[in-house]
């Protein structure tokens, strides 16, 4: 089926009578929705904003919200979770798409994790009243590289290949953090963003970050993991985000421990994250993983003030992970 809906880049999303934000990358979706909201509010500060959950939708809600009002204020309706939508939303959505209200933008967010609402999705894509913003997942290193290059190109700034590589090394798995780092660098007045400039802003993090600590520990390289951890702390890294990043790896492993054949979408993970978690689980036992989770909780509490020396709990956690949850005798 050839889509009649206008296709928009997530960086250049514009208001439309019906805007379909599709795909699994939540950061892209969030930025597109926020951009549309800001554009509408800039046009008219009296903008009414309504946010709904598709799973909780009841009959008539959309039509009531979008009915012409006495004062004709512009409206923005954001409906999230179309992949879990109620039958009532499908019925009302089909009716609305055929005859959208003037001065109203309806955003429908679907993460692509299910075929629920397919009839509504097909109708959107067949409608000339609609536009679609596709938010494809970042699955590979090349996708992340393209994302960084796109951030600078969108801002009409130059960035060297070395700077791109340094950013990707520093901000391994978090798209939002990577984007924030790009935005910070865009404030620099240099004609071209170079590796040296990235190092000036994120030097400590480029050389070692929480994900590198976790990766070394999960690979069983206890000495290297501890050295990386101590270097990170010496260069100003805060224990709280360090624990959070390491914990994310452990939680992903725990999520798939008893369900290794599950699909990435059903687990809320990107395919590359699922593949990495499966690889990291090699050699782990139920007891070992439980011990790591308990140590993770202790380190998290310590980092947030429960203990006077949070570094000790963090080092214990890293050492335990490096030995697959087996406590080493002294």
FIPAGU-177325 format. One line per 3 residues: their letters; for each residue x, y, z of C-alpha. Coordinates in Angstrom, 3 decimals, padded with zeros to 6 digits. Example, Ala and Ser with C-alpha at 12.3 -4.5 7.8 and 13.67 -1.06 7.14 Angstrom:
BEGIN
as = 012.300,-004.500,007.800 | 013.670,-001.060,007.140
This chain:
BEGIN
xxx = 000.000,000.000,000.000 | 001.384,003.401,-000.982 | 000.910,005.842,001.885
xxx = -000.996,009.028,001.106 | 000.015,010.560,004.429 | 002.828,013.093,004.196
xxx = 006.132,011.747,005.534 | 008.088,013.977,007.940 | 011.543,013.694,009.459
xxx = 011.356,013.594,013.272 | 013.704,016.575,013.456 | 011.377,018.613,011.226
xxx = 007.956,017.568,012.520 | 005.207,020.120,011.867 | 001.575,020.409,013.012
xxx = -000.962,018.522,010.890 | -004.674,017.725,011.341 | -003.636,014.163,012.228
xxx = 000.016,013.410,013.030 | 000.989,009.744,013.354 | 004.235,009.268,015.308
xxx = 005.293,005.673,014.690 | 008.213,003.446,015.597 | 010.108,002.220,018.664
xxx = 012.648,005.012,019.305 | 011.080,006.945,022.171 | 013.644,009.735,022.146
xxx = 012.870,010.634,018.524 | 009.134,010.414,019.177 | 009.361,012.579,022.266
xxx = 011.359,015.218,020.468 | 008.972,015.299,017.508 | 005.922,015.660,019.776
xxx = 007.615,018.335,021.870 | 008.598,020.264,018.737 | 005.035,020.284,017.424
xxx = 003.681,021.412,020.795 | 006.216,024.255,020.963 | 005.403,025.383,017.418
xxx = 001.666,025.445,018.153 | 002.146,027.334,021.417 | 004.385,029.857,019.665
xxx = 001.569,030.479,017.184 | -001.028,030.938,019.926 | -000.388,030.948,023.682
xxx = -004.030,030.007,024.351 | -003.384,026.503,022.970 | -005.368,023.817,024.815
xxx = -003.409,020.592,025.316 | -005.129,017.268,026.101 | -003.151,014.050,026.744
xxx = -004.871,010.644,026.667 | -003.849,007.007,027.058 | -005.177,004.875,024.219
xxx = -005.782,001.845,026.453 | -008.096,003.863,028.729 | -009.976,005.632,025.947
xxx = -013.786,005.651,026.151 | -016.296,006.308,023.390 | -016.890,009.909,022.410
xxx = -013.853,011.404,024.185 | -011.997,012.471,021.034 | -015.078,013.943,019.414
xxx = -015.965,015.859,022.600 | -012.472,017.301,023.005 | -012.207,018.368,019.383
xxx = -015.711,019.800,018.993 | -015.690,023.494,017.959 | -015.667,025.708,021.063
xxx = -017.244,029.093,021.706 | -013.902,030.901,021.722 | -012.266,028.754,018.997
xxx = -009.017,028.144,020.906 | -006.500,026.002,019.004 | -006.138,022.496,020.426
xxx = -003.536,019.795,020.593 | -004.629,016.258,021.471 | -001.873,013.724,022.192
xxx = -002.952,010.087,022.395 | -000.189,007.717,023.508 | -000.015,003.941,023.346
xxx = -002.004,003.314,020.161 | -000.486,-000.196,020.168 | -002.794,-000.831,023.187
xxx = -005.801,001.157,022.008 | -009.378,000.355,022.955 | -012.002,-000.598,020.374
xxx = -013.726,002.716,021.098 | -010.661,004.639,019.978 | -010.505,002.708,016.716
xxx = -014.147,003.552,016.003 | -013.858,007.223,016.962 | -010.454,007.586,015.318
xxx = -011.747,006.339,011.977 | -014.594,008.838,012.132 | -012.304,011.704,013.113
xxx = -009.667,011.053,010.450 | -012.325,011.334,007.759 | -013.392,014.775,009.002
xxx = -010.800,016.438,011.295 | -011.620,019.649,013.187 | -010.122,022.968,012.099
xxx = -007.420,024.506,014.336 | -006.820,021.127,015.969 | -003.813,018.828,015.821
xxx = -004.275,015.221,016.927 | -001.069,013.278,017.559 | -001.310,009.485,017.695
xxx = 001.750,007.705,019.130 | 002.304,004.036,018.196 | 005.568,002.303,019.175
xxx = 005.126,-000.565,016.721 | 005.263,-003.291,019.376 | 001.963,-004.865,018.281
xxx = -000.501,-004.921,015.392 | -003.267,-003.663,017.660 | -005.145,-000.814,015.975
xxx = -004.037,-001.885,012.483 | -007.323,-000.751,010.949 | -006.809,002.718,012.418
xxx = -003.141,002.811,011.367 | -004.020,001.824,007.800 | -006.700,004.527,007.668
xxx = -004.204,007.150,008.854 | -001.716,006.173,006.176 | -004.412,006.271,003.514
xxx = -005.601,009.730,004.577 | -004.527,012.953,002.899 | -005.404,014.722,006.178
xxx = -002.569,012.921,007.950 | 001.207,013.055,008.207 | 003.573,010.417,009.605
xxx = 006.776,010.814,011.591 | 008.687,007.525,011.533 | 010.951,006.971,014.563
xxx = 013.102,004.003,013.600 | 015.103,002.208,016.271 | 018.840,002.806,016.629
xxx = 020.064,-000.763,016.255 | 023.676,-000.537,015.119 | 026.739,001.581,015.675
xxx = 026.278,002.982,012.160 | 022.789,004.171,013.165 | 024.214,006.009,016.153
xxx = 026.934,007.522,013.987 | 024.323,008.740,011.509 | 022.316,010.200,014.399
xxx = 025.258,012.253,015.669 | 026.145,013.463,012.178 | 022.491,014.370,011.642
xxx = 022.386,016.458,014.837 | 025.266,018.621,013.631 | 024.024,018.760,010.038
xxx = 020.592,019.890,011.246 | 022.277,022.728,013.138 | 024.407,023.480,010.029
xxx = 027.635,022.828,011.944 | 030.692,020.780,011.019 | 031.954,017.833,013.054
xxx = 035.032,015.732,012.347 | 034.928,011.906,012.142 | 037.203,011.736,015.191
xxx = 034.793,013.865,017.212 | 031.886,011.621,016.224 | 033.827,008.547,017.305
xxx = 034.796,010.139,020.610 | 031.154,011.000,021.344 | 030.029,007.460,020.584
xxx = 032.720,006.068,022.862 | 031.689,008.399,025.659 | 027.922,007.920,025.469
xxx = 027.491,004.259,024.670 | 023.835,003.315,024.896 | 021.683,006.306,025.824
xxx = 020.286,008.295,022.882 | 019.041,011.115,025.097 | 022.467,011.536,026.744
xxx = 024.152,011.444,023.341 | 021.796,014.133,022.051 | 022.388,016.294,025.128
xxx = 026.145,016.023,024.582 | 025.720,017.096,020.943 | 023.609,020.076,022.037
xxx = 026.279,021.108,024.547 | 028.978,020.952,021.885 | 026.847,023.022,019.516
xxx = 027.168,025.894,021.991 | 030.921,025.940,021.358 | 031.969,028.730,019.009
xxx = 034.519,026.664,017.062 | 033.967,026.496,013.320 | 034.261,022.707,013.407
xxx = 033.774,020.378,016.377 | 036.909,018.266,016.687 | 038.012,015.351,018.832
xxx = 040.040,017.785,020.956 | 036.913,019.822,021.704 | 034.981,016.692,022.679
xxx = 037.854,015.745,024.957 | 037.777,019.204,026.544 | 034.105,018.821,027.438
xxx = 033.952,015.101,028.186 | 037.586,014.049,028.601 | 037.107,011.923,031.698
xxx = 034.068,010.285,030.226 | 035.645,009.644,026.829 | 038.498,007.727,028.420
xxx = 036.284,005.704,030.718 | 032.589,005.573,031.472 | 030.170,003.409,033.389
xxx = 029.363,001.235,030.404 | 033.028,000.432,029.863 | 033.312,-000.475,033.550
xxx = 030.269,-002.734,033.244 | 031.472,-004.303,029.994 | 034.880,-005.137,031.486
xxx = 033.264,-006.613,034.601 | 030.766,-008.671,032.611 | 033.642,-010.000,030.490
xxx = 035.297,-011.237,033.711 | 038.165,-008.732,033.576 | 038.033,-007.749,037.238
xxx = 041.340,-005.859,037.322 | 040.535,-003.807,034.253 | 037.012,-003.047,035.485
xxx = 038.326,-001.843,038.858 | 040.980,000.312,037.193 | 038.393,001.866,034.896
xxx = 036.071,002.487,037.837 | 038.752,004.192,039.901 | 039.800,006.304,036.928
xxx = 036.191,007.370,036.374 | 035.836,008.370,040.020 | 039.195,010.190,039.963
xxx = 038.094,012.256,036.961 | 034.959,013.451,038.713 | 032.310,010.827,037.886
xxx = 029.475,010.710,040.413 | 028.691,007.286,041.959 | 024.911,007.636,041.347
xxx = 024.985,007.587,037.518 | 027.768,004.982,037.618 | 025.561,002.646,039.655
xxx = 022.571,003.452,037.420 | 024.440,002.531,034.230 | 025.800,-000.720,035.680
xxx = 022.351,-001.537,037.074 | 020.788,-001.126,033.642 | 023.003,-003.935,032.332
xxx = 022.098,-006.222,035.240 | 018.372,-005.495,034.891 | 018.486,-006.361,031.197
xxx = 020.168,-009.663,032.025 | 017.603,-010.386,034.733 | 014.772,-009.577,032.328
xxx = 015.793,-012.279,029.867 | 017.284,-014.816,032.308 | 014.226,-017.069,032.255
xxx = 012.921,-015.898,028.907 | 015.812,-015.918,026.444 | 013.663,-016.668,023.403
xxx = 011.407,-013.617,023.874 | 011.312,-010.923,021.197 | 012.988,-007.538,021.785
xxx = 009.662,-005.700,021.491 | 007.984,-007.824,024.168 | 010.816,-007.012,026.565
xxx = 010.987,-003.319,025.726 | 014.553,-003.686,024.435 | 016.280,-002.938,021.157
xxx = 017.493,-006.043,019.248 | 021.154,-005.173,019.857 | 020.458,-004.751,023.580
xxx = 018.838,-008.199,023.702 | 021.754,-009.785,021.835 | 024.251,-008.171,024.192
xxx = 022.305,-009.215,027.299 | 022.176,-012.830,026.047 | 025.937,-012.779,025.522
xxx = 026.560,-011.207,028.933 | 024.503,-013.952,030.637 | 026.931,-016.686,029.606
xxx = 028.111,-018.520,032.704 | 025.710,-016.849,035.127 | 023.552,-018.864,037.531
xxx = 020.268,-017.988,039.184 | 022.025,-017.542,042.554 | 024.801,-015.454,041.042
xxx = 022.367,-013.101,039.358 | 020.347,-012.778,042.568 | 023.526,-011.880,044.474
xxx = 024.405,-009.239,041.880 | 020.917,-007.733,042.081 | 021.162,-007.547,045.882
xxx = 024.600,-005.918,045.658 | 023.220,-003.530,043.043 | 020.464,-002.406,045.417
xxx = 023.003,-001.919,048.229 | 025.324,000.125,045.986 | 022.411,002.236,044.767
xxx = 021.298,003.036,048.308 | 024.879,003.768,049.351 | 025.431,006.126,046.411
xxx = 022.281,008.014,047.408 | 023.418,008.595,050.975 | 022.582,005.429,052.926
xxx = 026.265,004.770,053.667 | 029.199,007.032,054.464 | 031.440,005.337,051.882
xxx = 029.493,004.681,048.659 | 032.705,003.837,046.775 | 033.235,000.645,048.810
xxx = 029.779,-000.726,047.860 | 030.331,000.231,044.228 | 033.688,-001.558,044.119
xxx = 032.116,-004.646,045.736 | 029.402,-004.612,043.059 | 031.897,-004.391,040.192
xxx = 034.039,-007.162,041.661 | 030.998,-009.393,042.197 | 029.848,-008.884,038.595
xxx = 033.339,-009.735,037.317 | 033.044,-013.088,039.122 | 029.465,-013.737,037.913
xxx = 027.898,-013.200,041.315 | 030.252,-015.511,043.224 | 031.691,-013.955,046.368
xxx = 035.463,-014.385,046.436 | 037.025,-015.681,049.667 | 039.822,-013.567,051.123
